[in-house]
Amino acid sequence: MPSLYFEGALLGLCTFLIIGLFHPIVIKGEYYFGTRCWWVFLFSGILFLAGALLVSDLFWSAILGITGFSCLWSILEIFEQRERVRKGWFPKNPKRKYRD
């Protein structure tokens, strides 16, 4: 009887959840802080990727790498979110001043 290895499926599920988690983080980040929070994503991404290089376990290294690249991808998404807000697809924060 063949053995089943669930690590790949679990990694896929974790990837799905990490990417899904970053969607509302980007939306809320832009809503409350605008695009000036991009550096938090950069710093976090670098830290997660450094962690991925230092962790010897392949599964956890992959999780750290996926999270790191999701942070870096969020830099682009935060600026695209600003454009979505300008188009009216997402609400503006009435307490924050917008620069055009």
Accessible surface in RSA format (square Angstrom, percent):
REM  Atomic radii and reference values for relative SASA: ProtOr
REM  Chains: A
REM  Algorithm: Lee & Richards
REM  Probe-radius: 1.40
REM  Slices: 20
REM RES _ NUM      All-atoms   Total-Side   Main-Chain    Non-polar    All polar
REM                ABS   REL    ABS   REL    ABS   REL    ABS   REL    ABS   REL
RES MET A   1   229.07 118.6 147.82  97.8  81.25 193.4 119.96 102.0 109.11 144.6
RES PRO A   2   114.48  83.4  96.21  87.7  18.27  66.4 107.56  88.8   6.92  43.0
RES SER A   3    78.42  66.3  52.78  70.4  25.65  59.1  22.46  47.8  55.96  78.4
RES LEU A   4   136.68  76.1 112.94  80.8  23.74  59.7 113.99  80.1  22.69  61.1
RES TYR A   5   184.96  86.4 156.91  89.3  28.05  73.0 121.73  91.5  63.22  77.9
RES PHE A   6   142.58  71.3 136.87  84.8   5.71  14.9 137.33  83.3   5.25  15.0
RES GLU A   7   103.18  59.2  97.44  73.7   5.74  13.7  31.57  61.1  71.61  58.5
RES GLY A   8    53.14  65.5   0.00   N/A  53.14  65.5  38.49 105.6  14.65  32.8
RES ALA A   9    74.10  68.1  50.82  78.4  23.28  53.0  63.58  89.5  10.52  27.9
RES LEU A  10    86.22  48.0  82.49  59.0   3.73   9.4  85.66  60.2   0.56   1.5
RES LEU A  11    47.45  26.4  47.45  33.9   0.00   0.0  47.45  33.3   0.00   0.0
RES GLY A  12    40.13  49.5   0.00   N/A  40.13  49.5  33.99  93.3   6.14  13.7
RES LEU A  13    94.18  52.5  88.00  63.0   6.18  15.5  92.04  64.6   2.14   5.8
RES CYS A  14    29.44  22.3  28.43  31.7   1.01   2.4   3.34   8.5  26.10  28.1
RES THR A  15    36.48  25.9  36.48  37.0   0.00   0.0  32.99  44.3   3.49   5.3
RES PHE A  16   147.76  73.9 141.70  87.8   6.07  15.8 145.95  88.5   1.81   5.2
RES LEU A  17   103.55  57.7  97.40  69.7   6.15  15.5  99.41  69.8   4.14  11.1
RES ILE A  18    23.90  13.6  22.95  17.1   0.94   2.3  23.90  17.2   0.00   0.0
RES ILE A  19   103.22  58.7 100.13  74.6   3.09   7.5 100.74  72.5   2.49   6.7
RES GLY A  20    42.92  52.9   0.00   N/A  42.92  52.9  33.77  92.7   9.14  20.5
RES LEU A  21   106.46  59.3 101.28  72.5   5.18  13.0 105.39  74.0   1.07   2.9
RES PHE A  22    24.14  12.1  23.87  14.8   0.27   0.7  24.14  14.6   0.00   0.0
RES HIS A  23   110.70  60.5 104.37  72.5   6.33  16.2  70.38  72.5  40.32  46.9
RES PRO A  24    60.59  44.2  59.86  54.6   0.73   2.7  60.59  50.0   0.00   0.0
RES ILE A  25    70.42  40.1  65.60  48.9   4.82  11.6  69.69  50.2   0.73   2.0
RES VAL A  26     7.77   5.1   7.77   7.0   0.00   0.0   7.77   6.7   0.00   0.0
RES ILE A  27    37.18  21.2  36.65  27.3   0.53   1.3  36.65  26.4   0.53   1.4
RES LYS A  28   117.06  57.1 116.49  71.5   0.56   1.3  66.54  59.9  50.52  53.8
RES GLY A  29    11.25  13.9   0.00   N/A  11.25  13.9  10.61  29.1   0.64   1.4
RES GLU A  30     2.14   1.2   2.14   1.6   0.00   0.0   0.00   0.0   2.14   1.7
RES TYR A  31    55.70  26.0  55.48  31.6   0.22   0.6  28.83  21.7  26.87  33.1
RES TYR A  32   118.63  55.4 106.51  60.6  12.12  31.5  69.39  52.1  49.24  60.7
RES PHE A  33   108.74  54.4 108.61  67.3   0.13   0.3 108.61  65.8   0.13   0.4
RES GLY A  34     6.24   7.7   0.00   N/A   6.24   7.7   6.24  17.1   0.00   0.0
RES THR A  35    26.29  18.7  21.83  22.1   4.46  10.6   0.50   0.7  25.80  39.0
RES ARG A  36   141.32  59.3 132.30  67.4   9.02  21.5  64.47  88.1  76.86  46.6
RES CYS A  37    13.87  10.5  11.58  12.9   2.29   5.4  12.20  30.9   1.67   1.8
RES TRP A  38    98.45  39.5  98.45  47.7   0.00   0.0  75.01  40.0  23.44  38.0
RES TRP A  39   146.44  58.8 145.49  70.4   0.96   2.2 129.02  68.8  17.42  28.3
RES VAL A  40    67.52  44.4  66.72  60.4   0.80   1.9  67.31  58.5   0.20   0.6
RES PHE A  41    15.64   7.8  15.58   9.7   0.06   0.2  15.64   9.5   0.00   0.0
RES LEU A  42    63.25  35.2  63.25  45.3   0.00   0.0  63.25  44.4   0.00   0.0
RES PHE A  43   120.62  60.3 118.98  73.7   1.63   4.3 120.40  73.0   0.22   0.6
RES SER A  44    30.31  25.6  28.87  38.5   1.44   3.3  10.27  21.9  20.05  28.1
RES GLY A  45     0.00   0.0   0.00   N/A   0.00   0.0   0.00   0.0   0.00   0.0
RES ILE A  46    95.64  54.4  93.52  69.7   2.12   5.1  94.71  68.2   0.93   2.5
RES LEU A  47    99.93  55.7  92.78  66.4   7.16  18.0  93.02  65.3   6.92  18.6
RES PHE A  48    71.37  35.7  69.81  43.2   1.56   4.1  71.30  43.2   0.07   0.2
RES LEU A  49    38.69  21.5  38.14  27.3   0.55   1.4  38.14  26.8   0.55   1.5
RES ALA A  50    41.09  37.8  37.62  58.1   3.47   7.9  40.02  56.4   1.08   2.9
RES GLY A  51    18.64  23.0   0.00   N/A  18.64  23.0  17.96  49.3   0.67   1.5
RES ALA A  52    14.10  13.0   9.63  14.9   4.48  10.2   9.63  13.6   4.48  11.9
RES LEU A  53   155.62  86.7 124.21  88.9  31.42  79.0 126.93  89.1  28.70  77.2
RES LEU A  54   151.63  84.4 120.62  86.3  31.02  78.0 123.66  86.8  27.97  75.3
RES VAL A  55    54.81  36.1  41.85  37.9  12.96  31.2  46.45  40.4   8.36  22.7
RES SER A  56   118.03  99.7  80.46 107.4  37.56  86.5  55.52 118.2  62.50  87.6
RES ASP A  57    70.47  49.4  62.92  62.6   7.55  17.9  28.95  68.1  41.52  41.4
RES LEU A  58   145.47  81.0 140.03 100.2   5.44  13.7 141.52  99.4   3.95  10.6
RES PHE A  59    18.14   9.1  13.59   8.4   4.55  11.8  16.67  10.1   1.47   4.2
RES TRP A  60   145.94  58.6 145.94  70.6   0.00   0.0 120.67  64.3  25.27  41.0
RES SER A  61    22.18  18.7  20.65  27.6   1.53   3.5   3.43   7.3  18.75  26.3
RES ALA A  62    26.48  24.3  14.48  22.3  12.00  27.3  26.12  36.8   0.36   0.9
RES ILE A  63    22.16  12.6  22.16  16.5   0.00   0.0  22.16  16.0   0.00   0.0
RES LEU A  64    42.14  23.5  42.14  30.1   0.00   0.0  42.14  29.6   0.00   0.0
RES GLY A  65    13.35  16.5   0.00   N/A  13.35  16.5  13.35  36.6   0.00   0.0
RES ILE A  66    40.73  23.2  35.21  26.2   5.53  13.3  39.23  28.2   1.50   4.1
RES THR A  67    17.31  12.3  17.31  17.6   0.00   0.0  12.25  16.5   5.06   7.6
RES GLY A  68     0.00   0.0   0.00   N/A   0.00   0.0   0.00   0.0   0.00   0.0
RES PHE A  69   132.06  66.1 128.17  79.4   3.89  10.1 128.58  78.0   3.48  10.0
RES SER A  70    14.73  12.4   7.60  10.1   7.13  16.4   8.22  17.5   6.51   9.1
RES CYS A  71     3.78   2.9   3.78   4.2   0.00   0.0   0.00   0.0   3.78   4.1
RES LEU A  72    49.29  27.4  41.03  29.4   8.26  20.8  41.06  28.8   8.23  22.1
RES TRP A  73   155.92  62.6 150.84  73.0   5.08  11.9 141.41  75.4  14.50  23.5
RES SER A  74     2.57   2.2   2.57   3.4   0.00   0.0   0.00   0.0   2.57   3.6
RES ILE A  75    34.91  19.9  34.91  26.0   0.00   0.0  34.91  25.1   0.00   0.0
RES LEU A  76    82.23  45.8  77.59  55.5   4.64  11.7  81.35  57.1   0.88   2.4
RES GLU A  77    37.74  21.7  37.74  28.5   0.00   0.0  14.19  27.4  23.55  19.2
RES ILE A  78     0.00   0.0   0.00   0.0   0.00   0.0   0.00   0.0   0.00   0.0
RES PHE A  79    69.52  34.8  67.96  42.1   1.56   4.1  68.65  41.6   0.87   2.5
RES GLU A  80    69.80  40.1  67.46  51.0   2.34   5.6  28.19  54.5  41.61  34.0
RES GLN A  81     1.69   0.9   1.69   1.2   0.00   0.0   0.00   0.0   1.69   1.3
RES ARG A  82    75.12  31.5  74.90  38.2   0.22   0.5  15.66  21.4  59.46  36.0
RES GLU A  83    69.22  39.7  69.22  52.4   0.00   0.0  36.55  70.7  32.66  26.7
RES ARG A  84    52.21  21.9  52.21  26.6   0.00   0.0  14.31  19.6  37.90  23.0
RES VAL A  85     4.58   3.0   2.38   2.2   2.21   5.3   2.38   2.1   2.21   6.0
RES ARG A  86   107.45  45.1  76.11  38.8  31.34  74.6  37.52  51.3  69.92  42.4
RES LYS A  87   130.97  63.9  98.28  60.3  32.69  77.8  62.96  56.7  68.01  72.4
RES GLY A  88    59.93  73.9   0.00   N/A  59.93  73.9  28.99  79.5  30.94  69.3
RES TRP A  89   164.65  66.1 132.28  64.0  32.37  76.0 116.06  61.9  48.60  78.8
RES PHE A  90    58.68  29.4  53.43  33.1   5.25  13.7  55.92  33.9   2.76   7.9
RES PRO A  91    97.64  71.2  83.81  76.4  13.83  50.3  94.77  78.2   2.87  17.8
RES LYS A  92   111.21  54.3  97.13  59.6  14.09  33.5  47.29  42.6  63.92  68.1
RES ASN A  93    12.05   8.3  11.55  11.2   0.50   1.2   0.00   0.0  12.05  11.6
RES PRO A  94   120.25  87.6  79.24  72.2  41.01 149.1  91.39  75.5  28.86 179.3
RES LYS A  95   192.86  94.1 154.44  94.8  38.43  91.5 106.38  95.8  86.48  92.1
RES ARG A  96    38.65  16.2  27.59  14.1  11.06  26.3  20.48  28.0  18.17  11.0
RES LYS A  97   194.75  95.0 172.41 105.8  22.35  53.2 121.08 109.0  73.68  78.5
RES TYR A  98    67.46  31.5  35.51  20.2  31.95  83.1  37.09  27.9  30.37  37.4
RES ARG A  99   206.97  86.9 187.84  95.8  19.13  45.5  78.73 107.6 128.24  77.7
RES ASP A 100   166.14 116.4  95.37  94.9  70.77 167.3  61.81 145.5 104.33 104.0
END  Absolute sums over single chains surface
CHAIN  1 A     7441.5       6336.6       1105.0       5438.6       2003.0
END  Absolute sums over all chains
TOTAL          7441.5       6336.6       1105.0       5438.6       2003.0
